[in-house]
C-alpha cells in the first residue's frame, strides 16, 4: 500500500513536471521567435513612421499585414488600444508579458512618441542594435559549440593514453617490488 501511494504520487509529480517542462520550452521558443522577428518589425515600423503614419496607425497596419509572433502580439496590442488603453501602456503591457529585454528597449523608444521628432530613425537604430545583439549571441553560441567538440576528442585521447602509460608504470612497480 505505501509503495502504491508513492508510485501514484510520483506519477502525478512526474506528469506535472513534464507539462511544466513543455510549457517552459514553448515559452522559450516563442521568445526566441519574437526576438528574431523584432528587428524586421522595428524596421517596418520605422518606415511607416517616417512616411507620416501615427504610431497607432502604424501598429495597426503592421498587425493586419504581418504574420508571425510579433504580428499576433501587435494584434493584441491594437485590440487593447481600441479598448481604451494608452498606446504606451499597451506596448509596455506587451513587453512585460513577452519578457524579452530587446522589446523593453523598443517600447522605451516608442514611449518617446510624443516627445521625439524623428521616431522612425530612432526605431531604425534600435533595430540595428537588436541585430548586433542577436549576431553577438549567435557567435558566442558557435564558439561554445566549437569548444564542446573537443570534449569527446580529449576523452577519447586521454583514456587510451592513460592505459598505455599505466601498463609500463605497473610493470616498473612490479620490477621494483621484486628487488
C-alpha positions, 0 to 999 in steps of 0.5 A: 500500500505505501509503495502504491501511494508513492508510485501514484504520487510520483506519477502525478509529480512526474506528469506535472513536471513534464507539462511544466517542462513543455510549457517552459520550452514553448515559452522559450521558443516563442521568445526566441521567435519574437526576438528574431522577428523584432528587428524586421518589425522595428524596421517596418515600423520605422518606415511607416513612421517616417512616411507620416503614419501615427504610431497607432496607425502604424501598429495597426497596419503592421498587425493586419499585414504581418504574420508571425509572433510579433504580428499576433502580439501587435494584434493584441496590442491594437485590440487593447488600444481600441479598448481604451488603453494608452498606446504606451501602456499597451506596448509596455503591457506587451513587453512585460508579458513577452519578457524579452529585454530587446522589446523593453528597449523598443517600447522605451523608444516608442514611449518617446512618441510624443516627445521625439521628432524623428521616431522612425530613425530612432526605431531604425537604430534600435533595430540595428542594435537588436541585430548586433545583439542577436549576431553577438549571441549567435557567435558566442553560441558557435564558439561554445559549440566549437569548444564542446567538440573537443570534449569527446576528442580529449576523452577519447585521447586521454583514456587510451593514453592513460592505459598505455602509460599505466601498463609500463608504470605497473610493470616498473612497480612490479620490477621494483617490488621484486628487488 
